[in-house]
Amino acid sequence: MKNVELSIPDMQSTHCQTRVNAVVNEFEDVKIERLEAGRLTVSIDRNEIEDELVSAITRAGYNVKPERSEKSSSCSTGCCG
């Protein structure tokens, strides 16, 4: 699993956060780690799901900017760093 951070500047109110939460919950392979005004962090099992998720949130009416500071939850190097 890897964590993906998405910047969603239009998602400021509780109502907007609820709408984005509903969109994300339609994906079985996605787990919300953090949802706050303007930012969403999710864990995903496969890379392809990121594009699908961004498209779904965009269709719901929000601008999405993927942050490229993705972090893996498992060791990817010998020193885990």
N, C-alpha and C positions, 0 to 999 in steps of 0.2 A: 504494500500500500504506500502511496505517496500523498503528501499534503500539497494542496494547490491553493494559493491565495488569489482571490479575484477582487479587484477594485470595482465597485458598483456605485459611482458617485450619485446617481439618481435615487438610491435606496436610503433615504434618511429617516422617514417616519416609521412608526410601528406598523402601520398599514402596509407600507411597501415591503418591510422585512417579512411580514406574514405572507405576502404574495410570493416573494422569492423563496421562502421556506417551502411553500406548497409546490412550487416548480421543482425544487431540489428533491423533495420527498417522492416525486414520481420516478426517480432513478433508484433501482435496487442496489446498484454498485457504488453508491455515493453516500458518505456519512458526513453530516455537518459537524465540524469541530468547533467553529465559532461563527456567529452571525451577529453583526453589529452595524450601526449606521455607516454606510459606504463601503463595507468590507465583508467578504465571505471567505471562510477557510473550510475546505472540505478534504476528506480522505477519499481517494479513488483507487480501485483495483486495477484498472487498465487505462492506458494513455488515451485511447480513442474516446473515452467517455468525457474527457475535458471539453473537446470541441462540441460534442452533443449538448453538454450542460450549458456552455456559453451560448449556443444557438437558442436553446429553450428559454434562457433568461432574457435574451435579446427579444425573442418573440413576445415575451410577456411585457415588453415595453421599456426595458432598462438597458443603458449603455454598460458594457462589461469590458474591463481592461485586465487581462490576465497579468498577474505579477510573475516575473520569472525567477522568483526565489523559492522554487519548489524544493521541498525537503523529503527525503525518503525516510520511512520509519524503520528501515532495516539497514544493516551495514552494507555499504557498497565498495568499501576498500578494506584492505587488511588491517588498517589502524582505526577503522570506524570513524574517520574524521574527515 
